[in-house]
Amino acid sequence: MQAVTVYRMDYGRRTKNPVGVVYENRKTERTNNYNDLLRLARRLFAFDTADSVHIVIDMRQARQAYLPERARERTVE
């Protein structure tokens, strides 16, 4: 599972402010991953339909899910 940060874009100042996170549950890349996540983010974080153009996501900064490392076996010499 990947966490993708959702930003509110201020086009006048050209700044992005983080407002939340949406989670990508798909394990393989499909054709509409970006569009589906953007649609979900706009549905969750936009105040109204006019505000939805200010909601953006950045897939380049998708964080990998935390997976605990396996304990290494100790070798006795």
N, CA, C and O atoms as a CHARMM CRD file, in Angstrom:
* protein
*
  308
    1    1 MET  N      0.85200  -1.17300   0.00000 PROA 1      0.00000
    2    1 MET  CA     0.00000   0.00000   0.00000 PROA 1      0.00000
    3    1 MET  C      0.89700   1.23500   0.00000 PROA 1      0.00000
    4    1 MET  O      1.85900   1.31200   0.76500 PROA 1      0.00000
    5    2 GLN  N      0.58300   2.17800  -0.84500 PROA 2      0.00000
    6    2 GLN  CA     1.35000   3.41700  -0.94200 PROA 2      0.00000
    7    2 GLN  C      0.50300   4.57900  -0.45100 PROA 2      0.00000
    8    2 GLN  O     -0.69600   4.65000  -0.72100 PROA 2      0.00000
    9    3 ALA  N      1.13600   5.48000   0.26500 PROA 3      0.00000
   10    3 ALA  CA     0.48000   6.70900   0.68200 PROA 3      0.00000
   11    3 ALA  C      0.88900   7.81600  -0.27600 PROA 3      0.00000
   12    3 ALA  O      2.07800   8.07400  -0.46200 PROA 3      0.00000
   13    4 VAL  N     -0.09100   8.46800  -0.88200 PROA 4      0.00000
   14    4 VAL  CA     0.16000   9.54600  -1.83600 PROA 4      0.00000
   15    4 VAL  C     -0.33900  10.84300  -1.21000 PROA 4      0.00000
   16    4 VAL  O     -1.50200  10.95200  -0.82200 PROA 4      0.00000
   17    5 THR  N      0.55500  11.82000  -1.11600 PROA 5      0.00000
   18    5 THR  CA     0.21500  13.09300  -0.48500 PROA 5      0.00000
   19    5 THR  C     -0.67500  13.92600  -1.38900 PROA 5      0.00000
   20    5 THR  O     -0.45300  14.00400  -2.59700 PROA 5      0.00000
   21    6 VAL  N     -1.68600  14.55000  -0.79300 PROA 6      0.00000
   22    6 VAL  CA    -2.62000  15.42700  -1.50800 PROA 6      0.00000
   23    6 VAL  C     -2.27500  16.86900  -1.14600 PROA 6      0.00000
   24    6 VAL  O     -2.09900  17.20000   0.02700 PROA 6      0.00000
   25    7 TYR  N     -2.18000  17.72100  -2.16500 PROA 7      0.00000
   26    7 TYR  CA    -1.81900  19.12100  -1.95500 PROA 7      0.00000
   27    7 TYR  C     -2.94200  20.03500  -2.42000 PROA 7      0.00000
   28    7 TYR  O     -3.71500  19.69200  -3.31400 PROA 7      0.00000
   29    8 ARG  N     -3.01800  21.21500  -1.79300 PROA 8      0.00000
   30    8 ARG  CA    -3.87200  22.30100  -2.27700 PROA 8      0.00000
   31    8 ARG  C     -2.93300  23.30000  -2.95100 PROA 8      0.00000
   32    8 ARG  O     -2.06800  23.88600  -2.30000 PROA 8      0.00000
   33    9 MET  N     -3.10600  23.48500  -4.23800 PROA 9      0.00000
   34    9 MET  CA    -2.21000  24.32000  -5.04400 PROA 9      0.00000
   35    9 MET  C     -2.68400  25.75900  -5.02200 PROA 9      0.00000
   36    9 MET  O     -3.85600  26.04200  -5.27000 PROA 9      0.00000
   37   10 ASP  N     -1.76400  26.66900  -4.72400 PROA 10     0.00000
   38   10 ASP  CA    -2.03100  28.10200  -4.82200 PROA 10     0.00000
   39   10 ASP  C     -1.33600  28.58200  -6.09000 PROA 10     0.00000
   40   10 ASP  O     -0.12500  28.80400  -6.10100 PROA 10     0.00000
   41   11 TYR  N     -2.10700  28.73900  -7.15000 PROA 11     0.00000
   42   11 TYR  CA    -1.53400  29.06800  -8.44600 PROA 11     0.00000
   43   11 TYR  C     -0.96800  30.48400  -8.49600 PROA 11     0.00000
   44   11 TYR  O     -0.07400  30.75400  -9.29800 PROA 11     0.00000
   45   12 GLY  N     -1.46200  31.38800  -7.66300 PROA 12     0.00000
   46   12 GLY  CA    -0.95000  32.75900  -7.63700 PROA 12     0.00000
   47   12 GLY  C      0.47000  32.81300  -7.10200 PROA 12     0.00000
   48   12 GLY  O      1.33300  33.47300  -7.68100 PROA 12     0.00000
   49   13 ARG  N      0.71300  32.11700  -5.99100 PROA 13     0.00000
   50   13 ARG  CA     2.04300  32.09800  -5.37800 PROA 13     0.00000
   51   13 ARG  C      2.89300  30.91200  -5.82300 PROA 13     0.00000
   52   13 ARG  O      4.07900  30.83200  -5.50100 PROA 13     0.00000
   53   14 ARG  N      2.28100  29.99700  -6.56100 PROA 14     0.00000
   54   14 ARG  CA     2.95200  28.77700  -7.02700 PROA 14     0.00000
   55   14 ARG  C      3.49400  27.94500  -5.86200 PROA 14     0.00000
   56   14 ARG  O      4.65200  27.52600  -5.86100 PROA 14     0.00000
   57   15 THR  N      2.63500  27.72200  -4.88200 PROA 15     0.00000
   58   15 THR  CA     3.01600  26.90600  -3.73400 PROA 15     0.00000
   59   15 THR  C      2.02300  25.76000  -3.57800 PROA 15     0.00000
   60   15 THR  O      0.86400  25.85800  -3.97900 PROA 15     0.00000
   61   16 LYS  N      2.50900  24.67200  -2.98300 PROA 16     0.00000
   62   16 LYS  CA     1.66300  23.51700  -2.68900 PROA 16     0.00000
   63   16 LYS  C      1.66600  23.31700  -1.18600 PROA 16     0.00000
   64   16 LYS  O      2.72600  23.22300  -0.56700 PROA 16     0.00000
   65   17 ASN  N      0.48000  23.25200  -0.60200 PROA 17     0.00000
   66   17 ASN  CA     0.33400  22.99400   0.82400 PROA 17     0.00000
   67   17 ASN  C     -0.27900  21.62000   1.02100 PROA 17     0.00000
   68   17 ASN  O     -1.35500  21.35100   0.48600 PROA 17     0.00000
   69   18 PRO  N      0.38100  20.73300   1.78200 PROA 18     0.00000
   70   18 PRO  CA    -0.18600  19.39400   1.99300 PROA 18     0.00000
   71   18 PRO  C     -1.46100  19.46000   2.82400 PROA 18     0.00000
   72   18 PRO  O     -1.50700  20.14800   3.84300 PROA 18     0.00000
   73   19 VAL  N     -2.49300  18.74600   2.39000 PROA 19     0.00000
   74   19 VAL  CA    -3.76500  18.74500   3.11200 PROA 19     0.00000
   75   19 VAL  C     -4.17500  17.35700   3.58500 PROA 19     0.00000
   76   19 VAL  O     -5.06000  17.22900   4.43200 PROA 19     0.00000
   77   20 GLY  N     -3.54700  16.32100   3.05300 PROA 20     0.00000
   78   20 GLY  CA    -3.93200  14.98000   3.46500 PROA 20     0.00000
   79   20 GLY  C     -3.23300  13.91300   2.65300 PROA 20     0.00000
   80   20 GLY  O     -2.27700  14.18000   1.92600 PROA 20     0.00000
   81   21 VAL  N     -3.73700  12.68700   2.79500 PROA 21     0.00000
   82   21 VAL  CA    -3.13500  11.53200   2.14900 PROA 21     0.00000
   83   21 VAL  C     -4.24000  10.63300   1.62600 PROA 21     0.00000
   84   21 VAL  O     -5.26700  10.46200   2.28300 PROA 21     0.00000
   85   22 VAL  N     -4.03700  10.05700   0.44600 PROA 22     0.00000
   86   22 VAL  CA    -4.88900   8.97900  -0.05500 PROA 22     0.00000
   87   22 VAL  C     -4.00700   7.75200  -0.22000 PROA 22     0.00000
   88   22 VAL  O     -2.81200   7.87500  -0.48800 PROA 22     0.00000
   89   23 TYR  N     -4.58500   6.57800  -0.06200 PROA 23     0.00000
   90   23 TYR  CA    -3.82200   5.34600  -0.11000 PROA 23     0.00000
   91   23 TYR  C     -4.09300   4.58900  -1.39400 PROA 23     0.00000
   92   23 TYR  O     -5.24200   4.40400  -1.79700 PROA 23     0.00000
   93   24 GLU  N     -3.01900   4.15600  -2.02700 PROA 24     0.00000
   94   24 GLU  CA    -3.08900   3.35100  -3.24400 PROA 24     0.00000
   95   24 GLU  C     -3.03800   1.89000  -2.83100 PROA 24     0.00000
   96   24 GLU  O     -2.02600   1.42800  -2.30400 PROA 24     0.00000
   97   25 ASN  N     -4.11400   1.16300  -3.06600 PROA 25     0.00000
   98   25 ASN  CA    -4.17500  -0.23700  -2.67600 PROA 25     0.00000
   99   25 ASN  C     -3.78100  -1.19000  -3.78800 PROA 25     0.00000
  100   25 ASN  O     -3.54100  -2.37000  -3.53000 PROA 25     0.00000
  101   26 ARG  N     -3.70900  -0.70800  -5.01100 PROA 26     0.00000
  102   26 ARG  CA    -3.39300  -1.57900  -6.13900 PROA 26     0.00000
  103   26 ARG  C     -1.92200  -1.95300  -6.11200 PROA 26     0.00000
  104   26 ARG  O     -1.05800  -1.11200  -5.86500 PROA 26     0.00000
  105   27 LYS  N     -1.65000  -3.21400  -6.36600 PROA 27     0.00000
  106   27 LYS  CA    -0.26500  -3.66900  -6.34700 PROA 27     0.00000
  107   27 LYS  C      0.39300  -3.56700  -7.70800 PROA 27     0.00000
  108   27 LYS  O      1.62100  -3.54600  -7.79400 PROA 27     0.00000
  109   28 THR  N     -0.39000  -3.50500  -8.77100 PROA 28     0.00000
  110   28 THR  CA     0.16500  -3.38400 -10.11400 PROA 28     0.00000
  111   28 THR  C     -0.31200  -2.08000 -10.74300 PROA 28     0.00000
  112   28 THR  O     -1.34700  -1.53200 -10.36400 PROA 28     0.00000
  113   29 GLU  N      0.45000  -1.60200 -11.69500 PROA 29     0.00000
  114   29 GLU  CA     0.09400  -0.36900 -12.39400 PROA 29     0.00000
  115   29 GLU  C     -1.02900  -0.65000 -13.38300 PROA 29     0.00000
  116   29 GLU  O     -0.96300  -1.59500 -14.16900 PROA 29     0.00000
  117   30 ARG  N     -2.04600   0.17300 -13.33100 PROA 30     0.00000
  118   30 ARG  CA    -3.14900   0.07000 -14.28100 PROA 30     0.00000
  119   30 ARG  C     -3.23300   1.36400 -15.06100 PROA 30     0.00000
  120   30 ARG  O     -2.50300   2.31000 -14.76500 PROA 30     0.00000
  121   31 THR  N     -4.09300   1.42400 -16.03400 PROA 31     0.00000
  122   31 THR  CA    -4.11500   2.59400 -16.90800 PROA 31     0.00000
  123   31 THR  C     -4.58500   3.86300 -16.22900 PROA 31     0.00000
  124   31 THR  O     -4.09200   4.93700 -16.57400 PROA 31     0.00000
  125   32 ASN  N     -5.49900   3.80300 -15.29500 PROA 32     0.00000
  126   32 ASN  CA    -6.07400   5.01000 -14.71500 PROA 32     0.00000
  127   32 ASN  C     -5.72700   5.20100 -13.24200 PROA 32     0.00000
  128   32 ASN  O     -6.50900   5.81200 -12.51400 PROA 32     0.00000
  129   33 ASN  N     -4.59100   4.70300 -12.78300 PROA 33     0.00000
  130   33 ASN  CA    -4.23700   4.86400 -11.37200 PROA 33     0.00000
  131   33 ASN  C     -4.20300   6.32700 -10.96000 PROA 33     0.00000
  132   33 ASN  O     -4.81900   6.70500  -9.96300 PROA 33     0.00000
  133   34 TYR  N     -3.49400   7.15100 -11.71300 PROA 34     0.00000
  134   34 TYR  CA    -3.36000   8.56200 -11.36900 PROA 34     0.00000
  135   34 TYR  C     -4.72000   9.26100 -11.38600 PROA 34     0.00000
  136   34 TYR  O     -5.05500   9.99100 -10.45300 PROA 34     0.00000
  137   35 ASN  N     -5.49000   9.04500 -12.42500 PROA 35     0.00000
  138   35 ASN  CA    -6.79200   9.71200 -12.53700 PROA 35     0.00000
  139   35 ASN  C     -7.75200   9.27100 -11.44000 PROA 35     0.00000
  140   35 ASN  O     -8.50500  10.08900 -10.91100 PROA 35     0.00000
  141   36 ASP  N     -7.73300   7.98200 -11.09200 PROA 36     0.00000
  142   36 ASP  CA    -8.62000   7.49600 -10.03900 PROA 36     0.00000
  143   36 ASP  C     -8.23600   8.06900  -8.67600 PROA 36     0.00000
  144   36 ASP  O     -9.10800   8.43200  -7.88700 PROA 36     0.00000
  145   37 LEU  N     -6.93200   8.15200  -8.39800 PROA 37     0.00000
  146   37 LEU  CA    -6.49800   8.73500  -7.12500 PROA 37     0.00000
  147   37 LEU  C     -6.80100  10.22600  -7.06800 PROA 37     0.00000
  148   37 LEU  O     -7.19100  10.74200  -6.02100 PROA 37     0.00000
  149   38 LEU  N     -6.62300  10.91600  -8.18400 PROA 38     0.00000
  150   38 LEU  CA    -6.93300  12.34300  -8.21600 PROA 38     0.00000
  151   38 LEU  C     -8.42500  12.57700  -8.01500 PROA 38     0.00000
  152   38 LEU  O     -8.81200  13.50700  -7.30700 PROA 38     0.00000
  153   39 ARG  N     -9.25400  11.76000  -8.61900 PROA 39     0.00000
  154   39 ARG  CA   -10.70800  11.87300  -8.44300 PROA 39     0.00000
  155   39 ARG  C    -11.09600  11.63600  -6.98200 PROA 39     0.00000
  156   39 ARG  O    -11.93400  12.35300  -6.43700 PROA 39     0.00000
  157   40 LEU  N    -10.48900  10.63500  -6.35500 PROA 40     0.00000
  158   40 LEU  CA   -10.76300  10.35600  -4.95200 PROA 40     0.00000
  159   40 LEU  C    -10.29700  11.49900  -4.05700 PROA 40     0.00000
  160   40 LEU  O    -11.00800  11.89100  -3.13200 PROA 40     0.00000
  161   41 ALA  N     -9.11300  12.03500  -4.32300 PROA 41     0.00000
  162   41 ALA  CA    -8.58800  13.14600  -3.52900 PROA 41     0.00000
  163   41 ALA  C     -9.47300  14.38300  -3.65400 PROA 41     0.00000
  164   41 ALA  O     -9.72900  15.06900  -2.66500 PROA 41     0.00000
  165   42 ARG  N     -9.93400  14.66500  -4.86000 PROA 42     0.00000
  166   42 ARG  CA   -10.80900  15.83000  -5.04000 PROA 42     0.00000
  167   42 ARG  C    -12.14500  15.64000  -4.34700 PROA 42     0.00000
  168   42 ARG  O    -12.71500  16.59400  -3.81800 PROA 42     0.00000
  169   43 ARG  N    -12.64600  14.41300  -4.34600 PROA 43     0.00000
  170   43 ARG  CA   -13.91100  14.13100  -3.66200 PROA 43     0.00000
  171   43 ARG  C    -13.76300  14.30300  -2.14200 PROA 43     0.00000
  172   43 ARG  O    -14.68400  14.77900  -1.47800 PROA 43     0.00000
  173   44 LEU  N    -12.60800  13.91800  -1.59900 PROA 44     0.00000
  174   44 LEU  CA   -12.41300  13.97500  -0.15200 PROA 44     0.00000
  175   44 LEU  C    -12.00600  15.35300   0.35600 PROA 44     0.00000
  176   44 LEU  O    -12.44700  15.75900   1.43100 PROA 44     0.00000
  177   45 PHE  N    -11.17500  16.08300  -0.39000 PROA 45     0.00000
  178   45 PHE  CA   -10.55300  17.28200   0.15700 PROA 45     0.00000
  179   45 PHE  C    -11.03100  18.59900  -0.43600 PROA 45     0.00000
  180   45 PHE  O    -10.69000  19.65100   0.10500 PROA 45     0.00000
  181   46 ALA  N    -11.79800  18.59800  -1.51200 PROA 46     0.00000
  182   46 ALA  CA   -12.28300  19.85100  -2.09200 PROA 46     0.00000
  183   46 ALA  C    -13.51800  20.33800  -1.33000 PROA 46     0.00000
  184   46 ALA  O    -14.36600  19.54100  -0.92800 PROA 46     0.00000
  185   47 PHE  N    -13.60500  21.63900  -1.14100 PROA 47     0.00000
  186   47 PHE  CA   -14.74900  22.22400  -0.45600 PROA 47     0.00000
  187   47 PHE  C    -15.99600  22.20400  -1.34000 PROA 47     0.00000
  188   47 PHE  O    -17.09800  21.93200  -0.86400 PROA 47     0.00000
  189   48 ASP  N    -15.81500  22.49300  -2.62500 PROA 48     0.00000
  190   48 ASP  CA   -16.90800  22.45300  -3.59200 PROA 48     0.00000
  191   48 ASP  C    -16.30600  22.17000  -4.96900 PROA 48     0.00000
  192   48 ASP  O    -15.09700  21.98100  -5.09600 PROA 48     0.00000
  193   49 THR  N    -17.14100  22.14200  -5.97800 PROA 49     0.00000
  194   49 THR  CA   -16.65000  21.78700  -7.30800 PROA 49     0.00000
  195   49 THR  C    -15.68700  22.83700  -7.86900 PROA 49     0.00000
  196   49 THR  O    -14.78600  22.49400  -8.63400 PROA 49     0.00000
  197   50 ALA  N    -15.86100  24.09200  -7.50700 PROA 50     0.00000
  198   50 ALA  CA   -14.94400  25.12500  -7.98200 PROA 50     0.00000
  199   50 ALA  C    -13.57100  24.99600  -7.32400 PROA 50     0.00000
  200   50 ALA  O    -12.56300  25.39200  -7.90800 PROA 50     0.00000
  201   51 ASP  N    -13.53000  24.45100  -6.12800 PROA 51     0.00000
  202   51 ASP  CA   -12.27100  24.28600  -5.40600 PROA 51     0.00000
  203   51 ASP  C    -11.51300  23.04500  -5.86200 PROA 51     0.00000
  204   51 ASP  O    -10.32900  22.90800  -5.55500 PROA 51     0.00000
  205   52 SER  N    -12.15700  22.15200  -6.57800 PROA 52     0.00000
  206   52 SER  CA   -11.52200  20.89100  -6.94700 PROA 52     0.00000
  207   52 SER  C    -10.33700  21.07200  -7.88600 PROA 52     0.00000
  208   52 SER  O     -9.47700  20.19300  -7.94900 PROA 52     0.00000
  209   53 VAL  N    -10.26100  22.18200  -8.61800 PROA 53     0.00000
  210   53 VAL  CA    -9.11600  22.40100  -9.50500 PROA 53     0.00000
  211   53 VAL  C     -7.84600  22.71900  -8.72500 PROA 53     0.00000
  212   53 VAL  O     -6.75000  22.65400  -9.28300 PROA 53     0.00000
  213   54 HSD  N     -7.97400  23.06000  -7.45500 PROA 54     0.00000
  214   54 HSD  CA    -6.81800  23.37100  -6.62100 PROA 54     0.00000
  215   54 HSD  C     -6.23300  22.13900  -5.94200 PROA 54     0.00000
  216   54 HSD  O     -5.16400  22.22400  -5.33700 PROA 54     0.00000
  217   55 ILE  N     -6.90900  21.00300  -6.02800 PROA 55     0.00000
  218   55 ILE  CA    -6.43600  19.77500  -5.39500 PROA 55     0.00000
  219   55 ILE  C     -5.58200  19.00700  -6.40300 PROA 55     0.00000
  220   55 ILE  O     -6.03800  18.69900  -7.50400 PROA 55     0.00000
  221   56 VAL  N     -4.33700  18.70000  -6.01800 PROA 56     0.00000
  222   56 VAL  CA    -3.41800  17.95900  -6.87900 PROA 56     0.00000
  223   56 VAL  C     -2.73300  16.87300  -6.05400 PROA 56     0.00000
  224   56 VAL  O     -2.65700  16.95800  -4.82800 PROA 56     0.00000
  225   57 ILE  N     -2.23800  15.85200  -6.74900 PROA 57     0.00000
  226   57 ILE  CA    -1.44200  14.82100  -6.09900 PROA 57     0.00000
  227   57 ILE  C     -0.11500  14.71900  -6.83100 PROA 57     0.00000
  228   57 ILE  O     -0.01700  15.07500  -8.00600 PROA 57     0.00000
  229   58 ASP  N      0.89500  14.23800  -6.14400 PROA 58     0.00000
  230   58 ASP  CA     2.21400  14.10600  -6.73700 PROA 58     0.00000
  231   58 ASP  C      2.65300  12.66200  -6.58800 PROA 58     0.00000
  232   58 ASP  O      3.04800  12.23800  -5.50200 PROA 58     0.00000
  233   59 MET  N      2.58700  11.90700  -7.67100 PROA 59     0.00000
  234   59 MET  CA     2.92900  10.48700  -7.62300 PROA 59     0.00000
  235   59 MET  C      4.42500  10.26800  -7.46200 PROA 59     0.00000
  236   59 MET  O      4.83700   9.18300  -7.05200 PROA 59     0.00000
  237   60 ARG  N      5.24200  11.25000  -7.76700 PROA 60     0.00000
  238   60 ARG  CA     6.68000  11.07900  -7.61000 PROA 60     0.00000
  239   60 ARG  C      7.06600  10.95900  -6.15400 PROA 60     0.00000
  240   60 ARG  O      8.10000  10.37300  -5.83500 PROA 60     0.00000
  241   61 GLN  N      6.25300  11.50200  -5.26400 PROA 61     0.00000
  242   61 GLN  CA     6.57300  11.45500  -3.84900 PROA 61     0.00000
  243   61 GLN  C      5.74800  10.41000  -3.12200 PROA 61     0.00000
  244   61 GLN  O      5.50200  10.53200  -1.92200 PROA 61     0.00000
  245   62 ALA  N      5.32400   9.39300  -3.83600 PROA 62     0.00000
  246   62 ALA  CA     4.57500   8.31000  -3.20300 PROA 62     0.00000
  247   62 ALA  C      5.50700   7.55200  -2.27400 PROA 62     0.00000
  248   62 ALA  O      6.59800   7.14000  -2.66700 PROA 62     0.00000
  249   63 ARG  N      5.06900   7.37400  -1.05300 PROA 63     0.00000
  250   63 ARG  CA     5.89100   6.69000  -0.07200 PROA 63     0.00000
  251   63 ARG  C      5.54200   5.21800  -0.06300 PROA 63     0.00000
  252   63 ARG  O      4.37300   4.85100  -0.18700 PROA 63     0.00000
  253   64 GLN  N      6.53000   4.38700   0.08000 PROA 64     0.00000
  254   64 GLN  CA     6.30600   2.95500   0.17600 PROA 64     0.00000
  255   64 GLN  C      5.75100   2.63000   1.55500 PROA 64     0.00000
  256   64 GLN  O      6.04200   3.31600   2.53500 PROA 64     0.00000
  257   65 ALA  N      4.95900   1.59000   1.61500 PROA 65     0.00000
  258   65 ALA  CA     4.41400   1.15500   2.88700 PROA 65     0.00000
  259   65 ALA  C      5.52800   0.62000   3.77000 PROA 65     0.00000
  260   65 ALA  O      6.51700   0.07300   3.28100 PROA 65     0.00000
  261   66 TYR  N      5.35900   0.78200   5.05700 PROA 66     0.00000
  262   66 TYR  CA     6.35000   0.29300   5.99600 PROA 66     0.00000
  263   66 TYR  C      6.19600  -1.20900   6.14300 PROA 66     0.00000
  264   66 TYR  O      5.13500  -1.70200   6.52600 PROA 66     0.00000
  265   67 LEU  N      7.24300  -1.91800   5.84100 PROA 67     0.00000
  266   67 LEU  CA     7.24900  -3.36000   6.02400 PROA 67     0.00000
  267   67 LEU  C      8.37100  -3.69800   6.99400 PROA 67     0.00000
  268   67 LEU  O      9.52400  -3.34500   6.74800 PROA 67     0.00000
  269   68 PRO  N      8.05600  -4.37200   8.08400 PROA 68     0.00000
  270   68 PRO  CA     9.11400  -4.68700   9.05000 PROA 68     0.00000
  271   68 PRO  C     10.15300  -5.61700   8.42900 PROA 68     0.00000
  272   68 PRO  O      9.82300  -6.50800   7.64600 PROA 68     0.00000
  273   69 GLU  N     11.39600  -5.39400   8.79000 PROA 69     0.00000
  274   69 GLU  CA    12.46300  -6.22400   8.24900 PROA 69     0.00000
  275   69 GLU  C     12.48800  -7.57400   8.95000 PROA 69     0.00000
  276   69 GLU  O     12.14500  -7.69600  10.12600 PROA 69     0.00000
  277   70 ARG  N     12.89200  -8.55300   8.21300 PROA 70     0.00000
  278   70 ARG  CA    13.01000  -9.87700   8.80100 PROA 70     0.00000
  279   70 ARG  C     14.25100  -9.92900   9.66900 PROA 70     0.00000
  280   70 ARG  O     15.27700  -9.33000   9.34800 PROA 70     0.00000
  281   71 ALA  N     14.14700 -10.64900  10.76700 PROA 71     0.00000
  282   71 ALA  CA    15.29900 -10.80000  11.64900 PROA 71     0.00000
  283   71 ALA  C     16.34100 -11.67800  10.95300 PROA 71     0.00000
  284   71 ALA  O     16.02700 -12.72200  10.38200 PROA 71     0.00000
  285   72 ARG  N     17.57700 -11.22100  11.02200 PROA 72     0.00000
  286   72 ARG  CA    18.64100 -11.98300  10.39400 PROA 72     0.00000
  287   72 ARG  C     19.03900 -13.13800  11.30800 PROA 72     0.00000
  288   72 ARG  O     19.10200 -13.00200  12.53000 PROA 72     0.00000
  289   73 GLU  N     19.29900 -14.25000  10.68800 PROA 73     0.00000
  290   73 GLU  CA    19.75400 -15.38300  11.46000 PROA 73     0.00000
  291   73 GLU  C     21.23300 -15.21900  11.75700 PROA 73     0.00000
  292   73 GLU  O     22.02100 -14.85000  10.88600 PROA 73     0.00000
  293   74 ARG  N     21.58900 -15.49100  12.97300 PROA 74     0.00000
  294   74 ARG  CA    22.97600 -15.37100  13.37900 PROA 74     0.00000
  295   74 ARG  C     23.70900 -16.65300  13.03600 PROA 74     0.00000
  296   74 ARG  O     23.22700 -17.75400  13.30000 PROA 74     0.00000
  297   75 THR  N     24.86300 -16.49500  12.45300 PROA 75     0.00000
  298   75 THR  CA    25.66200 -17.67600  12.14500 PROA 75     0.00000
  299   75 THR  C     26.69200 -17.87100  13.23700 PROA 75     0.00000
  300   75 THR  O     27.33100 -16.91500  13.67900 PROA 75     0.00000
  301   76 VAL  N     26.85000 -19.08300  13.66300 PROA 76     0.00000
  302   76 VAL  CA    27.82300 -19.40000  14.70600 PROA 76     0.00000
  303   76 VAL  C     29.03900 -19.99700  14.03200 PROA 76     0.00000
  304   76 VAL  O     28.93800 -20.98200  13.30000 PROA 76     0.00000
  305   77 GLU  N     30.17900 -19.39900  14.28300 PROA 77     0.00000
  306   77 GLU  CA    31.41400 -19.90500  13.68300 PROA 77     0.00000
  307   77 GLU  C     32.25900 -20.62500  14.67900 PROA 77     0.00000
  308   77 GLU  O     33.33600 -21.11500  14.33700 PROA 77     0.00000
